[in-house]
Amino acid sequence: MGQLRIIAGKWKRRPIPVKALTGLRPTPDRVRETLFNWLGQRCDGWRCLDLFAGSGALGLEAASRGAARVVFVESDAVAAQAIEQWIHQVGGGPECQVVRAKAQQWCGTPASAGFDLIFIDPPFGSGMVSSIVPAATRLLVPGGHMYVESEAPLEAAWAASLGLSALRADKAGAVHYHLLQFSASQGAHDADRNLPRHL
């Protein structure tokens, strides 16, 4: 079993135990810190979705930083239970909801829309990014953000076809990670031409 930590917010420095489960590859502290720097540190009032939640580190970081609602979707019973236990131990309230379900199926449920920020970190090498990103995009509010980890860079043209613009991208080891933003209207993706256009 490994361990991560909450970087900032009400649960700052709280350790997150990581179960030794097949395919579980949590987002490292350094990458999460970079992501939340990109997002402006705080998530006050945001509605967040942590798909393929795993350790729950991404969603827990958002909750720690003020998110009004965080839904953790995880298909593994042991991983889902570990997230629930952690939330209970730190006194987390109704803002955190853990759902045991497959991400693709859950994204098609009627109650799954209206998120300001969605985290997508599928099992590495699973090839699921191409199918889950379009499904998850439909759950974003206009102007909402999506964070995606993948084994290869996402193509900007493909993201743009879904209404997603590339805000930031970087690489840590073999993992490419991206911050995207959803626009309800095509052609609105280049408002800030100073941002990198490649994924």
Order of alpha helices (4+ residues) and beta strands (2+ residues): beta-beta-alpha-beta-alpha-beta-alpha-beta-alpha-beta-alpha-beta-alpha-beta-beta
